[in-house]
């Protein structure tokens, strides 16, 4: 009679490789288990307290270690997936080797896509020109501090400000009218410096 085996799989947060380890059900019932990545920088730990299993999973998605408490039937029978609380994705798979391997491959692809997306976002500046944007915001602050510095044609002096990648929108809180201040070039800054006051073009109320 073949001994029933259980495979554990996770994605190493250090080297990014998939890690799999197989243990017998008998061994899992008798003692704790460890599945270590070949890089030596991460280890999945399975501990049994007599009632439940505590599984400590190094997470290849967020980099943290998650702990899950599982009853014996989840660890020793069927297929189980343990999730990452931060990304809401599965970070560890337990079950038959083929199923674990398939899910791990998909997890590795997902993690790579997430990493590429983060790289794009980090590589993109928040503004077209950071220096110009900060100068524009400083100038707007100066104008706003003057008496009636920023008003709306509807008569309101209440407004909000939305900072975009290449412009700043001044929005009247009463009528919703908008005045867009370009904030990408030296000329945009020069144009704004010419204004002592700014008036948002009000919207007519029906």
C-alpha positions in Angstrom: 0.0 0.0 0.0 1.4 3.4 -1.1 1.8 5.9 1.7 -0.3 9.1 1.1 1.9 12.1 0.3 1.2 15.8 0.6 3.0 18.5 -1.4 3.5 22.1 -0.1 4.3 24.9 -2.5 5.0 28.6 -2.3 6.8 31.4 -4.1 10.1 32.5 -2.5 10.0 36.2 -1.6 13.8 36.4 -1.9 14.7 34.8 -5.2 11.2 34.6 -6.8 11.4 30.9 -7.6 8.7 28.4 -6.9 9.4 26.1 -4.0 7.9 22.6 -3.5 8.3 20.0 -0.9 6.6 16.7 -0.3 5.9 15.0 3.0 4.0 11.8 4.0 0.8 12.2 5.9 2.3 9.9 8.6 5.3 12.3 9.0 3.0 15.3 9.2 0.9 13.6 11.9 4.0 12.7 13.9 6.1 15.9 13.7 6.6 19.4 12.4 7.7 20.0 8.8 9.8 22.5 6.9 10.1 23.3 3.2 13.1 25.4 2.5 14.0 27.3 -0.7 17.2 26.4 -2.4 18.4 30.0 -1.9 18.4 29.4 1.8 16.5 32.7 2.5 13.0 31.4 3.1 11.3 28.4 4.7 7.7 27.3 5.0 7.0 25.9 8.4 4.2 23.5 9.4 3.6 23.0 13.1 1.1 20.7 14.8 -0.2 21.5 18.3 -2.2 18.4 18.8 -5.4 19.9 17.4 -4.6 22.2 14.5 -1.8 22.9 12.1 -0.1 26.3 12.0 1.4 27.0 8.6 3.9 29.9 8.3 4.1 30.9 4.7 6.8 33.2 3.2 4.8 35.3 0.7 6.2 35.9 -2.7 3.6 38.6 -3.4 4.0 41.0 -0.5 7.3 39.8 1.1 5.8 39.1 4.5 5.3 35.8 6.3 1.6 34.8 6.8 0.3 32.4 9.5 -2.7 30.2 8.9 -4.4 27.9 11.4 -5.8 24.8 9.6 -7.7 21.7 10.9 -6.0 18.4 10.1 -8.5 17.6 7.3 -7.4 20.7 5.4 -3.7 19.8 5.6 -3.9 16.0 5.3 -6.6 15.5 2.7 -7.9 17.2 -0.5 -6.5 20.4 -1.8 -5.9 23.7 0.1 -4.8 27.2 -0.8 -3.7 29.8 1.7 -4.1 33.5 0.9 -2.1 36.7 1.2 -4.0 39.1 3.4 -2.5 42.1 1.6 -3.0 41.2 -2.0 -6.0 38.8 -1.5 -4.3 36.3 -3.8 -3.3 32.7 -2.9 0.3 32.4 -1.7 0.6 28.8 -0.7 -0.9 25.5 -2.1 -1.2 22.1 -0.4 -2.3 18.9 -2.0 -1.3 16.5 -4.8 2.0 17.4 -6.5 0.5 18.0 -10.0 -2.2 20.4 -8.7 0.3 22.3 -6.5 2.8 22.6 -9.4 0.1 24.0 -11.8 -1.1 26.6 -9.3 2.4 27.6 -8.4 3.2 28.3 -12.1 0.2 30.6 -12.3 1.2 32.3 -9.1 4.7 32.9 -10.5 3.3 34.5 -13.6 1.0 36.7 -11.5 3.9 37.8 -9.3 6.0 38.7 -12.3 3.1 40.8 -13.8 2.7 42.6 -10.5 6.4 43.4 -10.4 6.4 44.7 -13.9 3.4 47.0 -13.1 5.1 48.3 -10.0 8.2 49.1 -12.1 6.1 51.1 -14.6 4.4 53.1 -11.9 7.7 53.8 -10.1 9.4 54.8 -13.4 6.7 57.3 -14.1 7.1 60.7 -12.5 4.1 62.0 -10.6 4.2 65.2 -12.7 5.4 66.2 -16.1 7.9 68.6 -14.5 8.1 68.3 -10.7 9.9 71.7 -10.3 7.3 73.6 -12.4 4.5 71.9 -10.5 5.9 72.9 -7.1 6.4 76.5 -8.3 2.9 76.6 -9.6 1.5 75.4 -6.3 3.6 77.9 -4.4 2.3 80.7 -6.6 -1.3 79.6 -6.2 -0.8 79.6 -2.4 0.5 83.2 -2.6 -2.5 84.3 -4.8 -5.0 82.5 -2.4 -3.6 84.5 0.6 -4.5 87.8 -1.1 -7.9 89.4 -0.3 -10.3 87.9 -2.9 -7.3 86.2 -4.5 -9.3 83.2 -5.8 -13.0 83.6 -6.3 -15.7 82.3 -8.6 -17.9 84.3 -10.9 -20.9 82.9 -9.2 -19.9 84.9 -6.1 -18.5 82.1 -4.0 -15.0 82.1 -2.4 -15.2 78.4 -1.6 -13.1 76.2 -3.8 -11.2 73.0 -3.9 -8.0 72.1 -5.7 -7.2 69.0 -7.7 -3.6 68.4 -8.6 -3.1 66.5 -11.9 0.0 65.4 -13.8 0.3 68.5 -15.9 -2.3 70.9 -14.5 -4.1 72.1 -11.3 -7.9 72.4 -11.3 -9.6 75.0 -9.2 -13.2 73.9 -8.6 -15.9 76.0 -7.1 -17.6 74.2 -4.2 -20.9 76.0 -4.8 -21.5 75.8 -8.5 -19.0 73.2 -9.6 -17.3 75.4 -12.2 -13.7 74.6 -13.0 -10.6 76.7 -13.8 -7.6 74.6 -15.1 -4.1 76.0 -14.5 -1.6 74.4 -16.8 1.5 73.3 -14.9 4.0 71.7 -17.2 6.3 74.4 -18.7 8.1 77.6 -17.8 5.6 79.5 -19.9 2.8 78.1 -17.7 4.6 79.4 -14.7 5.2 82.8 -16.3 1.5 83.1 -17.3 0.4 82.4 -13.7 2.8 84.9 -12.2 1.1 87.6 -14.3 -2.1 87.2 -12.3 -2.7 88.9 -9.0 -6.1 87.2 -8.7 -7.9 84.3 -10.3 -11.6 84.0 -11.1 -13.2 80.7 -11.8 -15.8 81.1 -14.6 -19.0 80.4 -12.8 -21.8 78.1 -14.1 -25.2 79.5 -14.5 -27.8 77.8 -12.3 -30.8 76.5 -14.1 
